[in-house]
Amino acid sequence: MFKENLKMSWMNVIHNKMRSALTILGIVIGVGSIIALITIVKSSTNEMTSEFATFGADKITVQATGTPLKQGLIDSDIKKLEGIDNIAGVSPTLSGNTTVVASGVEKTDVLVQGKNDVYFSKTRDLVQTGRGINILDIESENRVSLIGSNIAEDLFFGVDPIGKKLIIGGVTYTVIGTLQESGAFSGSSTNDAVIVPYTTSMSLLGTGYISSVDVYMEDSKDSEKITSDIEAVLNEAFNDKEEGFSVMNMEEMLASINKMTDMFSLMLGGIASISLFVGGIGIMNMMLVSVTERTTEIGLRKALGAEPKRIQQQFLIEAVFLSLFGGVIGFIAGALIAYGVCTMIGTSFALSASTVMLALGFSGAIGIIFGIAPARKASKLNPIDALRSV
């Protein structure tokens, strides 16, 4: 009997093609919206979090804004940070803007950063050609530099820059490497930057203070204790003036970003689900009309011995058919839209199984929920009253 109901339900759906198509439109829009919106958000945030992850989840970043008595950190403070337990390395950063010149070509307002060997050993996929800064460059204060992709193109177009001379702020440096091109969502692009040893950048940038430090941990599980130890060193350095510094744990930041992303996805999914409810109302309306139109059919089936639960089953199957058709079409449309948008904005397309199950499961549930009332109405029709319309 179930197979017979399945066949009859299918025939009724395809018999009214136009009405069925208009009915499932709301489901298509709802499912397509859920798939497209959540997938686009997930793909974009995955790209951003992967960029953040390249900075190192095992890293704690210290920003030394300074106080009137002390404008930043000094070498002795860096040594104390290096002495903290479970520290894999400390990378100070100095930054400023100046003019660079190469082969008679001048480029103004270029970002110059002072880094050390730890930064290059802990940051993956940073150097494209040549080498990074090593400990000898730091200790000997060598005048060497690495240049970003845009700098290499503007100043050394068509020429291998390795070994060439670069004048930075009036001081000649030797180019020892080029940097990989930064991604579209990179929070710290090096495309227009020049990196030199931090020991030489102090005189180049005219400062004796370090404004930023990256502290790399041996094990991120100890991040809370290491953060506490870092704050103790910084409190000593700035005489307990907490406004002189800030400490940011990258692992905690990634967790916060993921939490906000999940909340945002749920919010978008909730908004898109409104279309599914509208589609469900459309299904219920069509099924109620179908019950009215097929009163005679229902009466004849009951007169011939059809049980009420069989009548209810048939109409419920029709409602589920409509919602699942809309779900499948909406899934395909939403996936195509998401793929197109991800391609345009330059992010990787990431369609998760949970998103697909959510959308299709929701559409199936809508068919059952909004199909129950018409199905019950059909099953409760009195066969005598139904046959009076013959």
SULWOZI-V722683 format. One record per residue. N is the residue number from 1. PHI is phi in whole degrees, -180 to 180 (none if undefined). Layout:
N,PHI + N,PHI
//
This chain:
1,none + 2,-63 + 3,-62 + 4,-64 + 5,-63 + 6,-62 + 7,-66 + 8,-66 + 9,-64 + 10,-62 + 11,-65 + 12,-68 + 13,-67 + 14,-78 + 15,-68 + 16,-108 + 17,-61 + 18,-64 + 19,-65 + 20,-64 + 21,-63 + 22,-68 + 23,-67 + 24,-80 + 25,-59 + 26,-63 + 27,-66 + 28,-59 + 29,-63 + 30,-64 + 31,-65 + 32,-60 + 33,-65 + 34,-62 + 35,-61 + 36,-66 + 37,-65 + 38,-66 + 39,-66 + 40,-63 + 41,-64 + 42,-62 + 43,-63 + 44,-66 + 45,-71 + 46,-61 + 47,-65 + 48,-68 + 49,-68 + 50,-67 + 51,-66 + 52,-64 + 53,-64 + 54,-66 + 55,-70 + 56,107 + 57,-71 + 58,-95 + 59,-122 + 60,-116 + 61,-104 + 62,-111 + 63,-108 + 64,-101 + 65,-75 + 66,86 + 67,-129 + 68,-58 + 69,-88 + 70,-146 + 71,-83 + 72,179 + 73,-89 + 74,-123 + 75,-58 + 76,-65 + 77,-68 + 78,-63 + 79,-62 + 80,-66 + 81,-64 + 82,-66 + 83,-83 + 84,-69 + 85,-62 + 86,63 + 87,-99 + 88,-89 + 89,166 + 90,-128 + 91,-122 + 92,-75 + 93,-135 + 94,-119 + 95,-147 + 96,-172 + 97,-111 + 98,-154 + 99,-101 + 100,-120 + 101,-135 + 102,-150 + 103,53 + 104,80 + 105,-96 + 106,-109 + 107,-131 + 108,-95 + 109,53 + 110,-94 + 111,-75 + 112,-112 + 113,-120 + 114,-99 + 115,-129 + 116,-123 + 117,-67 + 118,-62 + 119,-58 + 120,-76 + 121,-78 + 122,-99 + 123,-104 + 124,-82 + 125,52 + 126,-98 + 127,-92 + 128,-90 + 129,-133 + 130,80 + 131,-135 + 132,-91 + 133,-76 + 134,-115 + 135,-63 + 136,-66 + 137,-63 + 138,-72 + 139,-69 + 140,-90 + 141,54 + 142,-67 + 143,-92 + 144,-123 + 145,-150 + 146,-120 + 147,-119 + 148,-74 + 149,-62 + 150,-70 + 151,-65 + 152,-62 + 153,-72 + 154,-74 + 155,-102 + 156,-133 + 157,-61 + 158,77 + 159,-129 + 160,-72 + 161,-77 + 162,-61 + 163,90 + 164,-78 + 165,-92 + 166,-135 + 167,-92 + 168,-117 + 169,58 + 170,87 + 171,-113 + 172,-84 + 173,-123 + 174,-101 + 175,-78 + 176,-110 + 177,-173 + 178,-119 + 179,-99 + 180,-63 + 181,-68 + 182,-75 + 183,-72 + 184,-65 + 185,-105 + 186,-65 + 187,-82 + 188,-143 + 189,-69 + 190,-110 + 191,-61 + 192,-113 + 193,-115 + 194,-124 + 195,-111 + 196,-130 + 197,-58 + 198,-65 + 199,-69 + 200,-89 + 201,-72 + 202,-62 + 203,-72 + 204,-63 + 205,-94 + 206,68 + 207,-143 + 208,-111 + 209,-117 + 210,-104 + 211,-95 + 212,-144 + 213,-140 + 214,-105 + 215,-109 + 216,-96 + 217,-96 + 218,-70 + 219,-143 + 220,-67 + 221,-66 + 222,-94 + 223,-61 + 224,-65 + 225,-67 + 226,-64 + 227,-61 + 228,-63 + 229,-66 + 230,-64 + 231,-63 + 232,-65 + 233,-65 + 234,-70 + 235,-61 + 236,-67 + 237,-67 + 238,-111 + 239,55 + 240,61 + 241,-93 + 242,-66 + 243,-72 + 244,-82 + 245,-156 + 246,-142 + 247,-120 + 248,-126 + 249,-90 + 250,-65 + 251,-64 + 252,-66 + 253,-65 + 254,-63 + 255,-63 + 256,-66 + 257,-63 + 258,-64 + 259,-65 + 260,-65 + 261,-63 + 262,-62 + 263,-65 + 264,-65 + 265,-65 + 266,-63 + 267,-64 + 268,-65 + 269,-63 + 270,-64 + 271,-64 + 272,-67 + 273,-67 + 274,-59 + 275,-63 + 276,-66 + 277,-65 + 278,-62 + 279,-63 + 280,-64 + 281,-63 + 282,-62 + 283,-63 + 284,-62 + 285,-62 + 286,-63 + 287,-68 + 288,-65 + 289,-64 + 290,-63 + 291,-61 + 292,-64 + 293,-68 + 294,-108 + 295,-57 + 296,-63 + 297,-59 + 298,-64 + 299,-62 + 300,-64 + 301,-64 + 302,-70 + 303,-64 + 304,-89 + 305,107 + 306,-66 + 307,-76 + 308,-55 + 309,-67 + 310,-72 + 311,-63 + 312,-63 + 313,-61 + 314,-61 + 315,-70 + 316,-68 + 317,-63 + 318,-60 + 319,-64 + 320,-68 + 321,-55 + 322,-61 + 323,-69 + 324,-71 + 325,-59 + 326,-62 + 327,-64 + 328,-66 + 329,-64 + 330,-64 + 331,-62 + 332,-63 + 333,-65 + 334,-64 + 335,-65 + 336,-65 + 337,-64 + 338,-61 + 339,-63 + 340,-64 + 341,-67 + 342,-62 + 343,-65 + 344,-67 + 345,-91 + 346,79 + 347,-112 + 348,-77 + 349,-78 + 350,-132 + 351,-99 + 352,-86 + 353,-64 + 354,-65 + 355,-66 + 356,-64 + 357,-64 + 358,-62 + 359,-67 + 360,-70 + 361,-64 + 362,-65 + 363,-65 + 364,-64 + 365,-64 + 366,-61 + 367,-61 + 368,-70 + 369,-62 + 370,-85 + 371,-95 + 372,-65 + 373,-60 + 374,-63 + 375,-65 + 376,-66 + 377,-62 + 378,-65 + 379,-71 + 380,-94 + 381,-61 + 382,-76 + 383,-58 + 384,-67 + 385,-64 + 386,-66 + 387,-78 + 388,-66 + 389,-84 + 390,-71
//
